[in-house]
Amino acid sequence: MPNPPIPTSAARAAVNAAATLTRELEQRVLTPAVEAVASDGRKQRWEKHKLDRRAELTAGTVEAVRVLGPDAGMDDIARHIGVSKTVLYRYFTDKNDLAAAVTLTYVESTIMPRLIEALSGDIGDYRLVRAVISVYVETVSSDPNVYRFTMARPSGSRPVAAEAEKIFAGALESTLEARLAARGAQTGGARTWARAMVGAITLAVEEWIAVPDRTSHDMAEELTMLVWSGLVGIVGAGGDPERFAADPPKFPPIED
């Protein structure tokens, strides 16, 4: 029997959660730039000019990274854009600040629209899980240099990427809560499960994109298998860890 379609209210909750968290991410990235201008006593129009110029340079950096690769330095990026490195440092504190701006652009313009579209579909649970994972893997696969420049940087230099992962986890948490509640299951573990799933997916994708030893289709199918089997176990136990521990799903017997 096919899984019932995702309730419209659940899809709306997931989309709203993603949109809210994206706005918070944008504020964290842009606020320092605005405050830097305001502290110099510049007029409002110069404040807008700085943000507009940052946006232009960020877009140029995205194109530069696509051509030059994820390890491109500030000199290489500036040369490709057609400006001096001094200009970049006028609008960005350092390479991490530039990467943060690129991450925001990448998340807002590429990843989130595709994920939100998948979350908004009235499709069965399994197809939804498969679709969301496939969208993420295919998006990364189609733009590996930008992904590695933004999302796959060392943890100490990727605060915005970490915030982006919270966006994905927040949207998934809302979706899980809606589905569990619709079945009368406990929802207390939704946050834990959402973050664990997103963490597993992002780590696996980071390693795969660096050494793509399988197709994007195979990668998405393997991740879907992992996530879906976990969800089935959670729902089967009614979201109750004690009930799960008392009667965990069994491995099939080894055939002789």
C-alpha positions in Angstrom: 0.0 0.0 0.0 1.5 3.4 -1.0 2.4 5.9 1.6 -0.2 8.7 2.0 0.7 12.1 0.6 2.4 14.6 2.9 -0.2 16.8 4.5 -0.3 20.3 3.1 0.1 21.7 6.6 3.2 19.7 7.2 4.7 20.9 3.9 3.9 24.5 4.8 5.4 24.2 8.3 8.7 22.8 6.8 8.8 25.6 4.2 8.1 28.3 6.8 10.8 26.9 9.1 13.3 27.0 6.3 12.4 30.5 5.3 12.6 31.8 8.8 16.0 30.3 9.4 17.3 31.6 6.1 16.3 35.1 7.1 18.2 34.7 10.4 21.2 33.5 8.5 21.1 36.5 6.2 20.9 38.8 9.1 24.0 37.2 10.8 26.0 37.6 7.6 24.9 41.1 6.5 24.7 42.9 9.9 28.5 43.2 10.4 28.8 44.9 7.0 26.0 47.4 7.8 27.4 48.2 11.2 30.9 48.7 9.7 29.6 51.4 7.5 27.4 53.0 10.2 30.3 53.2 12.6 32.2 55.3 10.1 29.3 57.8 10.1 28.5 57.3 6.4 25.2 58.2 5.0 22.4 55.8 4.3 23.2 55.7 0.6 26.7 54.6 1.2 25.5 51.9 3.4 23.3 50.6 0.6 26.3 51.0 -1.8 28.5 48.8 0.3 25.9 46.0 0.5 25.3 46.3 -3.2 29.0 46.1 -3.9 29.4 43.1 -1.6 26.6 41.4 -3.5 28.4 42.1 -6.9 31.7 40.8 -5.6 30.1 37.8 -4.0 28.4 36.9 -7.4 31.8 37.4 -9.1 33.4 35.1 -6.5 30.9 32.3 -7.2 31.8 32.4 -10.9 35.5 32.6 -10.1 35.3 29.5 -7.8 33.4 27.6 -10.5 36.3 28.2 -12.9 39.3 28.2 -10.5 38.3 25.6 -8.0 37.5 25.5 -4.3 41.1 26.3 -3.2 41.3 29.6 -5.1 43.0 32.3 -3.0 42.0 36.0 -2.7 44.6 37.0 -5.3 43.2 34.5 -7.9 39.6 35.5 -7.1 40.3 39.2 -7.4 42.2 38.7 -10.7 39.3 36.7 -12.1 36.7 39.2 -11.1 38.9 42.1 -12.5 39.5 44.0 -9.3 42.5 44.3 -7.0 42.8 42.2 -3.8 42.6 45.6 -1.9 39.1 46.0 -3.2 38.0 42.6 -1.9 39.5 43.4 1.5 37.6 46.7 1.5 34.3 44.9 1.5 35.2 41.6 3.2 37.3 41.1 6.4 39.1 38.0 5.1 38.6 34.9 3.0 36.3 33.4 5.6 34.1 36.5 5.5 34.0 36.2 1.7 33.2 32.5 1.9 30.4 33.3 4.4 28.8 35.6 1.8 29.2 33.1 -0.9 27.6 30.4 1.3 24.6 32.6 2.0 24.2 33.2 -1.8 24.6 29.5 -2.6 22.1 28.5 0.1 19.5 31.1 -0.8 19.8 31.0 -4.6 20.5 27.3 -5.2 20.0 24.8 -2.4 17.0 26.2 -0.5 14.7 26.8 -3.5 15.2 23.3 -4.7 14.7 21.8 -1.3 11.6 23.9 -0.6 10.2 22.8 -3.9 10.7 19.2 -2.9 9.2 19.8 0.6 6.2 21.4 -0.9 5.1 18.5 -3.0 2.0 16.5 -2.1 3.8 13.1 -2.4 4.1 10.0 -0.2 6.6 9.9 2.6 9.1 7.6 1.0 9.1 9.6 -2.3 9.5 12.8 -0.3 12.6 11.5 1.6 14.1 10.2 -1.7 13.3 13.5 -3.5 14.8 15.8 -0.9 18.0 13.7 -0.7 18.3 13.5 -4.4 17.8 17.2 -4.8 20.6 17.9 -2.3 23.0 15.4 -3.9 22.3 16.5 -7.4 22.7 20.1 -6.5 26.1 19.5 -5.0 27.1 17.3 -7.8 26.3 19.9 -10.4 28.3 22.6 -8.6 31.1 20.8 -6.7 33.6 23.7 -6.6 31.2 26.2 -5.0 30.0 23.5 -2.6 33.5 22.7 -1.5 34.4 26.4 -1.2 31.4 27.1 1.1 30.0 24.0 2.8 33.1 21.7 3.0 35.5 24.1 4.7 37.3 23.3 8.0 34.8 23.6 10.9 36.6 26.6 12.5 36.1 28.7 9.3 32.6 27.7 8.3 30.2 29.3 10.8 27.7 30.2 8.0 27.8 26.6 6.6 27.0 25.4 10.1 24.1 27.8 10.2 23.0 26.5 6.8 23.0 23.0 8.2 20.7 24.2 11.0 18.3 25.5 8.3 18.1 22.0 6.8 17.7 20.4 10.2 15.1 22.9 11.2 13.0 22.2 8.1 13.4 18.4 8.6 12.5 18.7 12.3 9.2 20.5 11.5 8.4 17.8 8.9 9.2 15.0 11.3 7.1 16.5 14.0 4.1 16.8 11.7 4.4 13.3 10.5 4.8 11.8 13.9 2.0 13.8 15.4 -0.3 12.8 12.6 0.3 9.2 13.6 -0.2 9.8 17.3 3.5 9.2 17.9 5.8 11.0 20.4 7.6 14.0 18.8 10.2 14.7 21.5 13.1 13.2 19.6 12.4 15.1 16.3 15.2 17.6 16.8 17.8 14.9 17.7 16.8 12.7 14.7 16.7 15.7 12.3 20.2 16.9 13.3 21.6 13.4 13.2 20.2 12.8 9.7 21.5 16.1 8.3 24.9 15.6 9.9 25.2 12.1 8.4 24.1 13.3 5.0 26.4 16.4 4.9 29.4 14.4 6.1 28.9 11.7 3.6 28.4 14.2 0.8 31.5 16.2 1.7 33.6 13.1 1.5 32.0 11.9 -1.7 32.3 15.2 -3.5 36.0 15.2 -2.8 36.4 11.7 -4.1 33.3 10.9 -6.3 33.7 7.1 -6.4 30.1 6.5 -7.2 27.4 8.3 -9.3 25.2 10.9 -7.7 22.2 8.6 -8.3 23.9 5.8 -6.3 24.9 8.2 -3.6 21.4 9.5 -3.2 19.9 6.0 -3.1 22.3 4.8 -0.4 21.5 7.8 1.7 17.8 7.3 1.2 18.2 3.7 2.3 19.8 4.8 5.5 17.4 7.6 6.4 14.2 5.8 5.4 15.1 2.7 7.4 15.8 4.9 10.4 12.4 6.7 10.0 10.6 3.4 9.7 12.1 2.2 12.9 11.2 5.5 14.7 7.6 5.6 13.5 7.2 1.8 14.2 8.1 2.5 17.8 5.8 5.4 18.0 8.7 7.8 18.6 9.3 6.1 22.0 12.9 5.2 22.7 11.9 2.8 25.5 9.4 1.0 23.3 12.1 0.8 20.6 14.7 -0.7 23.0 12.2 -3.2 24.3 11.5 -4.6 20.8 14.1 -3.4 18.3 13.7 -4.3 14.7 15.4 -7.6 13.9 18.0 -8.5 11.3 16.7 -11.1 8.9 18.2 -14.5 9.6 21.3 -15.6 7.7 20.4 -18.1 5.1 22.4 -21.3 4.8 
